[in-house]
Amino acid sequence: MTTPTTPLVSFIIAVDAAADAVDRSIRSCLAQSLAQIEVVCVLADGSDSVAADLSSDERVVIIIEPSDSAHTQLRRAGVGAAKAPYVLLLEPGDAVQRGTALRLHRRAEETGAELVGFALDATEPRRHRGKRSADAGHLHGADILRALVPRDTAAELDISRHLFQTRLLRQAYAATAPDHLVDERATVLLAYASAASYAAVSTVEHVDRASHSTVEAAPERRFERALHGITSFQAVEAIIRERARHSSDPEPLLDGYSTAYLTVIGEALDAFAALPEEMRARGYEELRACVADFDLISSAVTFAPDAIPAVIAHGERLELGRTPVRSVLLTTNVLTTGGVSGVLLTQARFLIEAGYRVTIVTHRAGSAESLVPEGATLVQLSGTSRRQRVTQWAQLCRRFDVDVVVDHRILYSRDWPSFALAARTAGAATIGWVHNFAGRPTYNGNDLQSLLQTHLQALAHLVVLSPLDVAFWKLRGIRHVSHLPNPPSPFLLAAEGARGEKPAPIGRRLELVWWGRLEEHTKKVTQLVEVASALQRLGVDFRLRIVGPDWADMSADRLRALAAARGVAERVEATGPQHGADLLEVIDSSDVFVNTSIIEGYPLTLPEAQSRGLPVAMYDLPWLSLIQGNAGVITTPQQDPEALAGAIADLAADPARYESMSRASVAAAADATSHDFAQLYQQLLRGELPTDHSPEPTLEDGRKVLELLVFFAERSTPPPRPVPDRSPTITPALRTQSRTLALGSRIERRLAPLGRRVIDAAPWLRPAATKVKRMLLRR
């Protein structure tokens, strides 16, 4: 065989694997259509040599390194010994196409590229093939890093996926000392940073990548390897920053380094979360010893979200009262005239009056800036990725010297734990404010209970709206929970003083009213029309005004159509939204407030109505603090319009009772607004709330919780989630059934400990608990 004296491509193989794997790689190299190649085989002294029939080929170069040489040191030595202007590194067991060297070399020469990327087999598992280098095209300078290490995307820095100009790779290796065991991904990043030109071929060059089909390493080994990757990137950080300092376009270089660094931290976090429980505490300390807290959180939210519960479990929960509180950050998705925003804005006013610095941060655009009270600062998060938003969050906490965050999105988002952890890195504790009854996720048919259970330790404190909510969470093992009333709404504060009792509607039409958003899922506004239909059948002369904006699942037009279908179109008016004086005029010209909600947390419309002297007729919401001992409220069983209509008719027919209830409503509204909210909030921020705001659960509480879970499980309405049909043997109906069964099973598993605690103390409640379980498992 004629062998050229000057090779064009050098293949580098570290001979530290099984002989058959090494032989397979060498044979694929020797079979290249390009004759001008060499195969540099690097062995540790004392290890098995290359097969005689292969080592006798003049194109095979054998290099012996010290016996304790690591895999990366063997490959580095091979690159140093290469004679060709280009090198391609193979893992033992990798085999390449016969024309690989020819195609890659030709592409490099045609384009002048110092790096040539190629595609990986599309059948290879995605976690191994990642982003295809071939998709990047022909790149120059900083665009190489922009394309190959995109921001907030797991960095793919596989040294075996490129043909390198030998000089370029040697220069990258030379940036670190030969005896320093650097993760080769850091070397690849340095090569990307130094390359002036990049090109790619669209062909799949690897025939076999046997090294990637090996059994996954044990979690302890994975964790150790990931920690090594972290220290490797830390070792080249100074080099990267020095190059960035002298670059006219440093951003891609710094972004590329940050993305790669956070990628390896993410691998460490995943390995940490997979460690046996008895090893995690030490593992977490090892992570914190080498990685800054915010880098841990930034990596977790971007690349290792499944590890967040483990980070929360082993992190230190910031307690309220550990330091004086001067600056408070209040947050919600968007500021509107709705209930959650109303609570937040009223809290802001109380806190400002008490001398606190108040910052309001929204997560979405579209806030009504005119609602922001004087003295508060409004900021909208602007980042487009979760990492950017979490980074901005920590920056805001530092910029405004935030001591405590009050997050009103706990039941309305899944990313709040990331922000609580980010605030913690800035020294700010987070209070979570839940605006609905604890059974809401069960009613919604989602797995939010699981997220709450596994992430609530990220909060300094959880605030709920009723003693029964406190019981629910304490039965689930969450101790740092208290109930507080919601403050008066801006509407209630803006309205002039209470009117006093109203005269009974004698000798005239009965005026009924409801206001809020036209949401069917929780507020069941169509039940208002059913109540009207039942009232008409009872012969009551009345008008029902339904006031509020359209919502996603209901509109005024649909309510009007339903009223027409029920024959009460002349009695039911869907007026659309009303505000301020217009809404006040509607309320003051009404006699009874009607509420048909199936679930609420703290409906502010109740004290608003009662403050104007209106009795309230509603479906029962037994956990509501507002209606406990409230003589101005009539309750009837849920979803029974006939019963509610009968109660309203009886009230209208009894003037003395009506006027008594009107007086009771005024008194109840005064009681609901008599709390010293400024004092309560200061006690909360200091961690000094009286113990009666966090009562211990009783057996009766457990019974009520189980009964309510039965009720909501039976009526839960999970939104449909269409899934592309990938299998001809599974019908969409079966797939939907399987998906909902899995969801119900997850909810059941999370609620099971609560049920066991109650049943252990009260065995007679077992039938109710069994019914909850059956209903959930049918979901």
Steps between C-alpha positions, in 0.01 A plus 500: 500500500631841407482741796544876455764656717288805590148422621215746446283375788610344828254279688562503877395198708567454872558128546342455843199283420425143399720371220209428264374859535845643428546264204164604352599867510845443350366284217240763403782758481727279291213435257475870407480590132753776572838329505686785667395433858662385820353331806662615824437242771595616850548238771573522869820315585425141595159483330402261223653589166335529160447179305812400308333502158394860558813636665707372208324742264732794435209742546454391861712693749532360854577743785563387857411733789552456877293222655288738709393713202130581481291469184517873425878503552540215252302688237687822569827317443362359175411847373848618593657217297278535193678577172195600296364856483158367611401260778186298569465345845314172542380324811604134514221316320405788271501413131481750215388490139754401235494849348506697827859624484469596133175693544606686814845587366358619170247719682770650719722580202216643290380735773820566692317385814691416816205292620277270296188360665292208385162345570435217741277203436139608546423163660737571787325602825443876508683540828814385319463677168361837616521785247641392166818686411412463133205734545729793578631558145809712425590733787766753587634649822254558783216342298661160561427519872158656440394208281675207669439604863166684489393676817283301742536178299695207641852531361607218266881508508583151374864494391427203270252693287746722315802492278740744668790685351783344699650834593164621636447199725859504626458865590181420693671218690799723575280746690512263799790315657561145367462349847162669555216261418273737309158391378546500122181700453690796643769435240239496223358830625847656484538368146165653400611828653827501304371380164474757223290286267260206529342282234290185501398203290149359501604135492488266800862399551478257791393149405507388862542677831520199727640705787164676537303181551680403817311460826440827686751555777391481864368830642806537725732469201287735291507755781878474537545538124267800491691672782816448295327667205414799718858548617621463140288790382597705802865439404452664158275786615790743540616418146152561360460829684842622391414426137164671542673807642699537179213411266293750305201266539537328839135404556498169304816390679364579847157358417656183361709452811204565728278255309767229503579555868133487600456188287760307700352634825164367378658158448633516855155595631335211318761263639456650847123446485561136402732433795376270776321704766772441758760653266311812393580723796873459444452530124317829541779638716755396238300681234471817707871485580594538134201679343345835591141475623355701214685294239344189657152648473556642152618161376218316675223709344659479155654155471397292803142589603440148633773560759328806651308302767828348622663844507207633702506205739869542581519878484453729795149644532518868588292569810297815545624731772867416461574862398301827512272548199510833320440410135221276367447373146143407402448297185219372278465413133336826391327790677131521414177586678461133603499355848867395531619837374261672738650316796854580390427870446331534837793326665731745326307795645509361854871425476586843358302668778692287752830633362615208285663539162266322254589366156236334281630261234277351230584200285296592193429812298170687511487632857277797579772736623244752622408257779845512660483693829718804549831406654521154341733411212362286215737276301415247230730204442634517147713188457398259226638182658452367850869541572490865394190565709640328807823697458303823474304398810815462709629830363177677599520354850850643534422830328209575733662338807199270530464324834175313432317401182123441509409280202131494406549249215537181703180344363535656155848405383747215504816707497462676836751265672773622264436859600485412870840332471643794305373741766663281764839544333451876541412459868126556454245265656182419304146482635254312282142630495234249396179656370274198490398200701753217520270272300531715187765280330282193565204677343714610205615141453868596484811393690568836662462339842815301424696810406382684809582211731854456367586870473338678795821474701634771269265742674564671831126487566175403331193721547155350438152637549328274752566275800395199291774584248748504788373158607541364147863604471593397852349158438734484201802579715537873424540681831591855393146600405253756636164639395433871455194683369525686175504878537207712380489537123584837339133522404395458863758752619401751231126473565353738753399362839256213540139587424347333802216253475284489189119503508329178402384480135126530566251558219761513226728283289781317682840617374775236495862564406825318437832651390842365414665345195277275290691181575310175483768265633508630859225762522235292321326806358258288297355387833380859546274450198379167641416673830308765303307228319410336833390836645270556204343161555437603862315809377747754639507842330870582465784628285851352507790714380825317420787749489849426375733447204504196274744225592669214319217253555194728514363821352206733547360389164503135603325586828235694309449203269463268799253738664294502180506121487376486861229755433641769731654737245275782625617448857876442458727782387867436419622858514870458426765657726419790734744695715509765768187710538315302233556172684411662831170622354414145385582358845309767690192448284502125572351299785691170513845389386492149350813283482518161324876434512612142547839598646644830625775606733382831643237657270531874554159552342341365821620779734449750217134399473447479874656842555211642294243317713428213258418157642689221323347180360761250385603142447685377807879538513555356848865597535439872449587702809276779371179302547577339835249645748385749236126556554479701178562192285267218393671186367351205313659182361728530200358478147137500617334803335155396623615514863674835454198646320276378780721666762490830308121481461456432872722798586309734267172391657614583855570876537604476864751227426630694200565812706662294777733340247576840347610628842706185552667552161609852593639371830680211327658736246617727779651199676674383180661840455580562866822300508814698562659391173805720546574326829428153357737558208774629726458198727518273195816665366664471843392137540290595802143414400292383800465123522123515449575573133659155472274259693573131526267278293222308672321178406205709389733694270620171354142386438413826324813487285426145386137581422602803295762300313228246412280784376769661284638169372152405378460834322854562378525614141859475375547696179559275196857484371509379139797276424620410147404145407827309474366146517239345270416244769395755765189704442481864616231401750722234655796738506291765679380239748856386565621857547223591746547174688867582542415850623243368747750245625758771564248712692389197701859414595563853622180519706534151649717608800234754602230233488707256702562758775128566534392134482759394758327731745143448375450156339131568434603746226652221289196474263529868409873470440448189287247689291750783439758245388258328262396828344860613449608168350213526252638837385 
